[in-house]
């Protein structure tokens, strides 16, 4: 028995240090060899003699050279399987179709099916409601055109992060990444999966609402599945996104065609005197735009994955020009379809507008509406996860988050640590009773950063004239975006000032408490703590630092 135990222990021990040796080949973090020797002492010295360690480093350098040669067009093939050696970096696997599907699929979530009534509530009538939906689409397109110039000028992943870094420096970019990574992205992911869970579980509880514990557990399971898909393969995540985007466009087409048929049958009474009761207050119109633009949120998603986009100078602006007008047309026509069968009062009282529409128009096939809402929310959650991981990755690469979050899986070329980190935070955000309140208060921060990014475009027209701009928009469009953002940040606070906005602001600037010691000063004790943690997480997730491919 003792011999058997010793044999197993010895076998496990050797296996572990074999993995340490293999990790050294995969371009491990700086100082890994020192940390490994310090932690494991004489045993590791015995396993890694100086000559062996030098051989390991030489193999590492040779591997990097081979990968760089393959990136430069060399036909360097391995003798065994004749495959080109890829650099450990994010691969350009996203084409034009997948880019359009990412924009459309992330923008169209559950809102247009469940609660488009917020715009109607604050606008007061059918006419201004439809005008605001259209205006929100135009504003989203203007914002996305600003991002098209920025994305083709600075071809780095991470959305607003690299643009703020280039225009305003490290502190502003850090505060953006701190707020977005810790609150906005994971809480948004959690809200979408909670909507998915509610609609997916409702058929199993006829006549009553699903228990809260069931909804939350199903949301957590969805987060785990979506995160796993994104960790496994970029192409798989793109295929999932394309499929679910096609599904939501199909149900939108069904609703729009049904609405056109109803209009042809003379159901136009809700469109007569459509401007009666229009809201006139500054705050109400602002809130109507606020809710409409929330439904359009996601128009900037493609800028989060610029490094993985094939031919970004062509495909980024083209996907924007196709995707956002498509969503605008869908939103306006779907609202027109709703008003053909529901009065303004009925629409405001409906708990799920698309389901009510389906029950009245599509019966006995009305069950397809909640089914496709489930598809829509799952696809939107997948897009949210896909892009959030890239922001975490970009922030870790710049040293604004721990370095392990910028590491790439050496076999699957996905930012697995960043995706897992975002998924874990999202699961935590499913626990509170009312997460919607949190995200509503932090929404002003999102529009603050949108406005700041548009301002960055204006600033860099003067400070970075040397940068090549394949897409160049009139600077007045960026100015309009800045003004609209200021209005959307201030309108809800002026209309209904609350301490919660102050608490959110305090949280945003509290990031400076971590910025000073760990980013600006780079304290040694922080590095000493993270070095062994990074080493073991590298082994666990089979990841390595990204290689420069330029």
C-alpha positions as CSV (number, residue, x, y, z in Angstrom):
1,X,0.0,0.0,0.0
2,X,2.8,2.4,0.9
3,X,4.6,1.6,-2.3
4,X,1.4,2.1,-4.3
5,X,0.8,5.5,-2.6
6,X,4.4,6.5,-3.3
7,X,4.2,5.5,-6.9
8,X,1.0,7.5,-7.5
9,X,2.4,10.5,-5.7
10,X,5.7,10.3,-7.7
11,X,3.7,10.0,-11.0
12,X,1.5,13.0,-10.2
13,X,4.6,15.0,-9.1
14,X,6.4,14.3,-12.3
15,X,3.3,15.1,-14.4
16,X,2.9,18.5,-12.7
17,X,6.5,19.5,-13.3
18,X,6.3,18.2,-16.9
19,X,3.5,20.7,-17.3
20,X,5.7,23.4,-15.8
21,X,8.4,22.5,-18.3
22,X,5.8,22.6,-21.2
23,X,4.6,26.0,-20.0
24,X,8.1,27.4,-20.3
25,X,8.0,26.5,-24.0
26,X,4.8,28.6,-24.4
27,X,6.4,32.0,-23.8
28,X,5.5,32.2,-20.1
29,X,5.2,35.4,-18.2
30,X,8.4,37.4,-17.4
31,X,10.0,36.2,-14.3
32,X,8.3,32.8,-14.4
33,X,11.5,30.8,-14.2
34,X,12.6,32.8,-11.1
35,X,9.2,32.4,-9.5
36,X,9.1,28.7,-10.2
37,X,12.6,28.1,-8.7
38,X,11.7,30.2,-5.7
39,X,8.5,28.4,-5.0
40,X,9.6,24.8,-5.7
41,X,13.1,24.9,-4.4
42,X,15.6,22.1,-4.8
43,X,13.2,19.7,-6.5
44,X,12.7,22.1,-9.4
45,X,16.4,22.8,-9.5
46,X,17.0,19.1,-10.0
47,X,14.3,18.8,-12.7
48,X,15.4,22.0,-14.5
49,X,19.1,22.0,-14.5
50,X,20.7,25.2,-16.0
51,X,21.4,23.5,-19.3
52,X,17.8,22.2,-19.5
53,X,16.4,25.6,-18.7
54,X,18.6,27.2,-21.3
55,X,17.3,24.6,-23.8
56,X,13.8,25.5,-22.8
57,X,14.3,29.2,-23.4
58,X,16.0,28.5,-26.7
59,X,13.0,26.4,-27.7
60,X,10.7,29.2,-26.7
61,X,12.6,31.7,-28.8
62,X,12.6,29.3,-31.7
63,X,8.9,28.8,-31.4
64,X,8.3,32.6,-31.4
65,X,10.5,33.0,-34.5
66,X,8.6,30.2,-36.3
67,X,5.2,31.8,-35.5
68,X,6.4,35.3,-36.6
69,X,7.7,33.8,-39.9
70,X,4.3,32.1,-40.4
71,X,2.6,35.5,-39.8
72,X,4.8,37.1,-42.4
73,X,3.7,34.7,-45.1
74,X,6.4,32.0,-44.7
75,X,5.4,28.4,-45.5
76,X,7.0,27.0,-42.4
77,X,5.3,23.7,-41.9
78,X,5.9,21.1,-39.2
79,X,7.2,17.8,-40.3
80,X,4.6,15.7,-38.5
81,X,1.2,17.3,-39.5
82,X,2.2,19.9,-42.1
83,X,0.2,22.6,-40.4
84,X,1.2,26.3,-40.3
85,X,2.2,27.3,-36.8
86,X,0.0,30.2,-35.7
87,X,1.1,33.0,-33.3
88,X,-0.4,32.9,-29.9
89,X,-2.8,35.9,-30.6
90,X,-6.4,36.5,-31.4
91,X,-7.0,35.3,-35.0
92,X,-8.8,37.2,-37.7
93,X,-11.8,34.8,-37.9
94,X,-14.7,37.3,-38.1
95,X,-16.0,38.2,-41.6
96,X,-18.5,40.8,-42.9
97,X,-21.6,38.6,-42.3
98,X,-20.5,37.7,-38.8
99,X,-19.8,41.3,-38.1
100,X,-23.3,42.4,-39.2
101,X,-24.8,39.6,-37.2
102,X,-22.8,40.7,-34.1
103,X,-24.2,44.2,-34.4
104,X,-27.8,43.2,-35.2
105,X,-27.8,40.3,-32.8
106,X,-26.6,42.3,-29.9
107,X,-28.7,45.3,-30.5
108,X,-32.0,43.3,-30.9
109,X,-32.4,41.6,-27.5
110,X,-35.6,41.2,-25.6
111,X,-36.7,44.8,-25.3
112,X,-38.5,45.2,-28.6
113,X,-40.5,42.1,-27.9
114,X,-41.2,42.6,-24.2
115,X,-41.3,46.3,-23.2
116,X,-41.1,48.8,-26.1
117,X,-43.8,50.7,-24.1
118,X,-41.3,53.0,-22.2
119,X,-40.9,55.2,-25.3
120,X,-44.6,55.4,-25.7
121,X,-45.1,56.2,-22.0
122,X,-42.8,59.2,-22.0
123,X,-43.6,60.5,-25.5
124,X,-47.4,60.3,-24.8
125,X,-48.8,59.4,-28.3
126,X,-48.3,57.1,-31.3
127,X,-46.9,59.8,-33.6
128,X,-44.0,61.0,-31.5
129,X,-43.3,57.5,-30.3
130,X,-42.6,56.4,-33.9
131,X,-40.6,59.5,-34.6
132,X,-38.4,58.9,-31.5
133,X,-37.8,55.3,-32.5
134,X,-36.6,56.6,-35.9
135,X,-34.5,59.5,-34.4
136,X,-32.9,57.0,-32.1
137,X,-31.8,54.9,-35.0
138,X,-30.4,58.0,-36.8
139,X,-28.5,59.0,-33.6
140,X,-27.1,55.5,-33.2
141,X,-26.0,55.5,-36.9
142,X,-24.2,58.9,-36.3
143,X,-22.4,57.5,-33.2
144,X,-21.4,54.3,-35.1
145,X,-20.0,56.4,-38.0
146,X,-17.8,58.2,-35.4
147,X,-16.7,54.7,-34.2
148,X,-16.0,53.7,-37.8
149,X,-13.5,56.5,-38.2
150,X,-11.9,55.6,-34.8
151,X,-11.9,51.9,-35.5
152,X,-10.2,52.2,-38.9
153,X,-7.7,54.7,-37.5
154,X,-6.8,52.8,-34.3
155,X,-7.2,49.1,-35.2
156,X,-7.1,47.7,-31.6
157,X,-9.8,45.7,-29.9
158,X,-11.5,47.0,-26.7
159,X,-14.2,49.4,-28.0
160,X,-13.8,52.9,-26.5
161,X,-10.8,51.9,-24.4
162,X,-7.9,52.3,-27.0
163,X,-9.5,55.6,-28.3
164,X,-9.7,57.1,-24.8
165,X,-6.2,55.9,-24.1
166,X,-4.9,57.6,-27.3
167,X,-6.8,60.9,-26.8
168,X,-6.9,61.5,-23.1
169,X,-4.3,59.2,-21.6
170,X,-4.1,56.3,-19.2
171,X,-6.3,57.5,-16.3
172,X,-9.4,58.2,-18.4
173,X,-9.1,54.9,-20.2
174,X,-8.6,53.1,-16.9
175,X,-11.8,54.7,-15.4
176,X,-13.7,53.6,-18.5
177,X,-12.4,50.0,-18.2
178,X,-12.9,49.9,-14.5
179,X,-16.6,50.9,-14.8
180,X,-17.4,48.9,-17.8
181,X,-15.6,45.7,-16.8
182,X,-16.8,45.7,-13.2
183,X,-20.4,46.9,-13.7
184,X,-21.7,47.7,-17.1
185,X,-20.7,44.6,-19.1
186,X,-21.3,41.8,-16.6
187,X,-24.6,43.3,-15.3
188,X,-25.9,43.7,-18.8
189,X,-24.9,40.0,-19.5
190,X,-26.8,39.1,-16.3
191,X,-30.0,41.0,-17.2
192,X,-30.2,39.5,-20.7
193,X,-29.7,35.9,-19.4
194,X,-32.4,36.6,-16.7
195,X,-34.8,37.6,-19.4
196,X,-33.9,34.4,-21.3
197,X,-34.4,32.3,-18.2
198,X,-37.8,33.9,-17.5
199,X,-39.1,33.2,-21.0
200,X,-37.6,29.7,-21.2
201,X,-39.1,28.6,-17.8
202,X,-42.6,30.2,-18.2
203,X,-44.1,27.3,-20.3
204,X,-43.3,24.9,-17.4
205,X,-45.3,26.9,-14.9
206,X,-48.7,27.6,-16.6
207,X,-50.9,30.1,-14.8
208,X,-48.1,31.5,-12.6
209,X,-44.7,33.1,-12.7
210,X,-41.6,30.7,-12.4
211,X,-40.0,30.6,-9.0
212,X,-37.2,33.1,-8.6
213,X,-34.6,30.4,-7.7
214,X,-35.4,28.5,-11.0
215,X,-35.0,31.7,-13.0
216,X,-31.7,32.6,-11.4
217,X,-30.3,29.1,-11.7
218,X,-31.3,28.9,-15.3
219,X,-29.7,32.3,-16.0
220,X,-26.5,31.1,-14.3
221,X,-26.5,27.9,-16.4
222,X,-27.0,30.0,-19.6
223,X,-24.0,32.2,-18.6
224,X,-21.9,29.1,-18.1
225,X,-22.9,27.6,-21.5
226,X,-22.3,30.9,-23.4
227,X,-19.0,31.5,-21.7
228,X,-17.9,27.9,-22.5
229,X,-18.9,28.4,-26.2
230,X,-16.8,31.5,-26.4
231,X,-13.8,29.9,-24.7
232,X,-13.9,26.9,-27.1
233,X,-13.8,28.7,-30.4
234,X,-14.2,32.1,-32.0
235,X,-15.7,30.5,-35.0
236,X,-18.2,28.5,-33.0
237,X,-19.3,31.7,-31.1
238,X,-19.7,33.4,-34.5
239,X,-21.8,30.5,-35.9
240,X,-24.0,30.6,-32.8
241,X,-24.4,34.4,-33.2
242,X,-25.3,34.1,-36.9
243,X,-27.9,31.4,-36.2
244,X,-29.7,33.3,-33.4
245,X,-29.6,36.6,-35.3
246,X,-31.3,34.8,-38.3
247,X,-33.9,33.5,-35.8
248,X,-34.7,36.9,-34.4
249,X,-34.9,38.5,-37.8
250,X,-37.3,35.7,-38.9
251,X,-39.7,36.4,-36.0
252,X,-39.5,40.2,-36.7
253,X,-40.4,39.5,-40.3
254,X,-43.4,37.4,-39.2
255,X,-44.6,40.3,-36.9
256,X,-44.0,42.9,-39.6
257,X,-45.8,40.9,-42.3
258,X,-48.7,40.3,-39.9
259,X,-48.9,44.0,-39.2
260,X,-48.9,44.9,-42.9
261,X,-51.8,42.4,-43.4
262,X,-53.7,44.1,-40.6
263,X,-53.1,47.5,-42.1
264,X,-54.3,46.2,-45.5
265,X,-57.5,45.1,-43.7
266,X,-58.1,48.6,-42.5
267,X,-56.8,48.5,-38.9
268,X,-55.6,52.1,-38.9
269,X,-57.7,53.7,-36.2
270,X,-54.7,54.0,-33.8
271,X,-52.9,56.1,-36.4
272,X,-55.6,58.8,-36.6
273,X,-54.9,61.9,-34.5
274,X,-51.6,60.2,-33.6
275,X,-50.1,63.3,-32.1
276,X,-52.8,64.0,-29.5
277,X,-51.5,63.9,-26.0
278,X,-47.8,64.5,-27.0
279,X,-45.5,65.1,-24.0
280,X,-43.9,68.5,-24.0
281,X,-41.7,68.5,-20.9
282,X,-37.9,68.6,-21.3
283,X,-37.5,65.6,-18.9
284,X,-40.2,63.4,-20.5
285,X,-38.8,63.7,-24.0
286,X,-35.3,63.1,-22.7
287,X,-36.4,59.9,-20.9
288,X,-38.2,58.8,-24.1
289,X,-35.0,59.1,-26.0
290,X,-33.1,57.5,-23.2
291,X,-35.3,54.4,-23.3
292,X,-35.2,54.3,-27.1
293,X,-31.5,54.5,-27.3
294,X,-31.2,51.8,-24.6
295,X,-33.0,49.5,-27.0
296,X,-30.4,50.5,-29.7
297,X,-27.5,49.9,-27.4
298,X,-24.9,47.6,-29.0
299,X,-24.2,49.7,-32.1
300,X,-20.5,49.9,-31.0
301,X,-20.0,46.2,-30.5
302,X,-17.9,45.6,-33.6
303,X,-15.2,48.0,-32.3
304,X,-14.6,45.6,-29.4
305,X,-13.2,42.9,-31.8
306,X,-11.4,45.0,-34.4
307,X,-8.2,42.9,-34.2
308,X,-10.3,39.8,-35.1
309,X,-12.1,41.3,-38.0
310,X,-11.0,40.4,-41.5
311,X,-10.1,43.5,-43.5
312,X,-11.4,45.9,-40.8
313,X,-10.8,49.0,-43.1
314,X,-13.6,47.7,-45.3
315,X,-15.7,45.4,-43.2
316,X,-16.1,47.6,-40.1
317,X,-17.7,50.6,-41.8
318,X,-19.7,48.4,-44.1
319,X,-21.1,46.3,-41.3
320,X,-22.1,49.5,-39.5
321,X,-23.8,51.0,-42.5
322,X,-25.8,47.7,-43.2
323,X,-26.5,46.6,-39.6
324,X,-27.8,49.7,-37.8
325,X,-30.2,51.0,-40.5
326,X,-31.5,47.4,-40.7
327,X,-32.2,47.4,-36.9
328,X,-33.9,50.9,-37.2
329,X,-36.2,49.6,-39.9
330,X,-37.1,46.5,-37.9
331,X,-37.8,48.6,-34.7
332,X,-40.1,51.1,-36.5
333,X,-42.0,48.5,-38.5
334,X,-42.5,46.2,-35.4
335,X,-43.9,49.2,-33.5
336,X,-46.2,50.0,-36.4
337,X,-47.4,46.3,-36.3
338,X,-48.1,46.5,-32.6
339,X,-50.3,49.6,-33.0
340,X,-52.4,47.9,-35.6
341,X,-53.9,45.5,-33.0
342,X,-53.4,47.4,-29.7
343,X,-54.4,50.8,-28.5
344,X,-51.9,52.9,-26.5
345,X,-53.5,51.9,-23.2
346,X,-53.5,48.2,-24.1
347,X,-49.8,48.4,-25.1
348,X,-48.8,50.1,-21.9
349,X,-50.7,47.5,-19.8
350,X,-49.3,44.5,-21.6
351,X,-46.6,42.6,-19.6
352,X,-45.1,41.3,-22.9
353,X,-46.2,43.2,-26.0
354,X,-45.0,40.7,-28.6
355,X,-46.8,37.8,-26.8
356,X,-50.0,39.8,-26.7
357,X,-49.6,40.6,-30.4
358,X,-49.1,36.9,-31.1
359,X,-52.1,35.8,-29.1
360,X,-54.3,38.2,-31.2
361,X,-52.9,37.7,-34.6
362,X,-50.9,34.5,-34.9
363,X,-53.2,32.1,-32.9
364,X,-53.0,29.0,-32.9
365,X,-49.3,29.4,-33.7
366,X,-48.8,32.2,-31.1
367,X,-46.4,29.9,-29.2
368,X,-43.6,30.8,-31.7
369,X,-43.3,34.3,-30.3
370,X,-42.1,33.4,-26.8
371,X,-39.9,30.7,-28.4
372,X,-38.2,33.2,-30.6
373,X,-37.8,35.7,-27.8
374,X,-35.8,32.9,-26.0
375,X,-33.7,32.6,-29.1
376,X,-33.3,36.4,-29.3
377,X,-32.1,36.8,-25.7
378,X,-29.7,33.9,-26.0
379,X,-28.1,35.4,-29.1
380,X,-27.9,38.8,-27.5
381,X,-26.2,37.4,-24.4
382,X,-23.7,35.5,-26.7
383,X,-22.8,38.8,-28.4
384,X,-22.5,40.6,-25.1
385,X,-20.1,37.9,-23.7
386,X,-18.1,37.8,-27.0
387,X,-17.3,41.6,-26.9
388,X,-17.0,42.0,-23.1
389,X,-14.1,39.4,-23.1
390,X,-12.2,41.5,-25.6
391,X,-12.4,44.6,-23.4
392,X,-11.1,42.7,-20.4
393,X,-8.3,41.2,-22.6
394,X,-7.3,44.7,-23.9
395,X,-7.3,46.2,-20.4
396,X,-5.1,43.4,-19.1
397,X,-2.7,43.8,-22.0
398,X,-2.2,47.4,-21.1
399,X,-1.6,46.6,-17.4
400,X,-4.9,48.1,-16.2
401,X,-6.1,44.7,-15.1
402,X,-4.1,41.7,-13.9
403,X,-1.9,40.3,-16.7
404,X,-3.5,36.8,-16.6
405,X,-6.6,38.4,-18.1
406,X,-4.7,39.3,-21.3
407,X,-3.5,35.7,-21.9
408,X,-4.6,33.6,-24.8
409,X,-5.4,29.9,-24.9
410,X,-2.5,28.3,-26.8
411,X,-4.7,25.7,-28.6
412,X,-8.0,27.6,-29.2
413,X,-6.7,31.2,-29.6
414,X,-9.5,32.6,-27.4
415,X,-9.1,35.0,-24.4
416,X,-10.3,32.4,-22.0
417,X,-9.3,34.1,-18.7
418,X,-11.0,37.3,-19.7
419,X,-14.2,35.5,-20.8
420,X,-14.3,33.4,-17.6
421,X,-13.8,36.6,-15.4
422,X,-16.7,38.3,-17.1
423,X,-18.8,35.2,-16.7
424,X,-18.1,34.9,-13.0
425,X,-19.0,38.5,-12.4
426,X,-22.2,38.1,-14.4
427,X,-23.2,35.1,-12.2
428,X,-22.7,37.3,-9.1
429,X,-24.9,40.0,-10.7
430,X,-27.8,37.5,-11.1
431,X,-28.0,37.1,-7.3
432,X,-29.4,40.6,-6.3
433,X,-33.2,40.9,-6.2
434,X,-33.4,43.9,-8.6
435,X,-30.4,44.4,-10.9
436,X,-32.4,46.6,-13.3
437,X,-32.2,49.5,-10.8
438,X,-28.4,49.2,-10.7
439,X,-28.0,49.2,-14.5
440,X,-30.5,52.2,-14.9
441,X,-28.4,54.3,-12.5
442,X,-25.2,53.4,-14.3
443,X,-26.6,54.1,-17.8
444,X,-25.7,57.7,-17.5
445,X,-22.0,56.6,-17.2
446,X,-22.4,54.7,-20.4
447,X,-23.5,57.8,-22.3
448,X,-20.9,59.9,-20.6
449,X,-18.2,57.6,-22.1
450,X,-20.0,57.6,-25.5
451,X,-19.8,61.4,-25.5
452,X,-16.2,61.3,-24.3
453,X,-15.3,59.0,-27.2
454,X,-16.9,61.3,-29.8
455,X,-14.9,64.1,-28.2
456,X,-11.8,62.0,-28.5
457,X,-12.4,61.9,-32.3
458,X,-12.5,65.8,-32.4
459,X,-9.4,66.1,-30.1
460,X,-7.4,63.7,-32.3
461,X,-8.2,65.7,-35.4
462,X,-5.8,68.3,-33.9
463,X,-3.4,66.2,-31.7
464,X,-2.9,63.2,-34.0
465,X,-3.0,64.6,-37.6
466,X,-0.4,62.0,-38.5
467,X,-2.7,59.0,-38.1
468,X,-4.1,57.5,-41.3
469,X,-7.9,57.8,-41.6
470,X,-9.4,55.4,-44.1
471,X,-12.8,56.6,-43.1
472,X,-13.2,60.3,-42.3
473,X,-16.6,61.8,-41.3
474,X,-17.5,65.4,-41.0
475,X,-16.4,66.6,-37.6
476,X,-19.9,68.2,-37.0
477,X,-21.3,64.7,-36.6
478,X,-19.0,64.0,-33.7
479,X,-20.0,67.4,-32.3
480,X,-23.7,66.4,-32.5
481,X,-22.9,63.1,-30.7
482,X,-21.2,65.0,-27.9
483,X,-24.2,67.3,-27.4
484,X,-26.7,64.4,-27.5
485,X,-24.6,62.5,-25.0
486,X,-24.5,65.5,-22.6
487,X,-28.2,65.8,-22.9
488,X,-28.8,62.1,-22.1
489,X,-26.4,62.2,-19.2
490,X,-28.0,65.3,-17.6
491,X,-31.7,64.9,-18.5
492,X,-32.6,62.0,-16.1
493,X,-30.5,63.6,-13.3
494,X,-32.2,67.0,-13.7
495,X,-35.6,65.5,-14.1
496,X,-35.3,63.3,-11.0
497,X,-32.2,63.9,-9.0
498,X,-31.3,61.1,-6.6
499,X,-28.4,60.2,-4.4
500,X,-27.9,56.9,-6.4
501,X,-26.3,58.9,-9.2
502,X,-23.8,60.3,-6.7
503,X,-23.0,56.8,-5.4
504,X,-22.4,55.7,-9.0
505,X,-20.0,58.6,-9.6
506,X,-18.2,57.8,-6.4
507,X,-17.8,54.2,-7.5
508,X,-16.4,55.2,-10.9
509,X,-13.7,57.4,-9.3
510,X,-13.0,54.9,-6.6
511,X,-11.1,53.0,-9.2
512,X,-8.3,55.5,-8.7
513,X,-7.6,53.9,-5.3
514,X,-6.4,50.8,-7.2
515,X,-4.9,52.8,-10.1
516,X,-2.3,54.6,-8.1
517,X,-0.5,51.7,-6.3
518,X,-1.0,48.9,-8.9
519,X,-0.9,50.7,-12.3
520,X,1.0,54.0,-11.7
521,X,3.4,52.9,-9.0
522,X,3.5,49.2,-9.9
523,X,4.3,48.1,-6.3
524,X,6.6,45.1,-6.0
525,X,4.5,43.3,-3.4
526,X,1.6,43.2,-5.8
527,X,3.7,41.5,-8.4
528,X,5.1,39.1,-5.9
529,X,1.5,38.0,-4.9
530,X,0.3,37.7,-8.5
531,X,3.4,35.9,-9.9
532,X,2.7,32.4,-8.4
533,X,-1.1,32.9,-9.0
534,X,-0.5,33.7,-12.6
535,X,1.8,30.7,-13.0
536,X,-0.7,28.2,-11.7
537,X,-3.6,29.8,-13.6
538,X,-1.5,29.4,-16.8
539,X,-1.2,25.7,-16.1
540,X,-4.8,25.3,-15.2
541,X,-6.2,27.1,-18.3
542,X,-3.3,26.3,-20.8
543,X,-2.8,30.0,-21.7
544,X,0.1,32.2,-22.5
545,X,0.8,35.9,-23.1
546,X,-0.1,37.1,-26.6
547,X,2.7,37.5,-29.1
548,X,3.1,40.6,-31.1
549,X,2.2,39.9,-34.8
550,X,3.1,43.2,-36.3
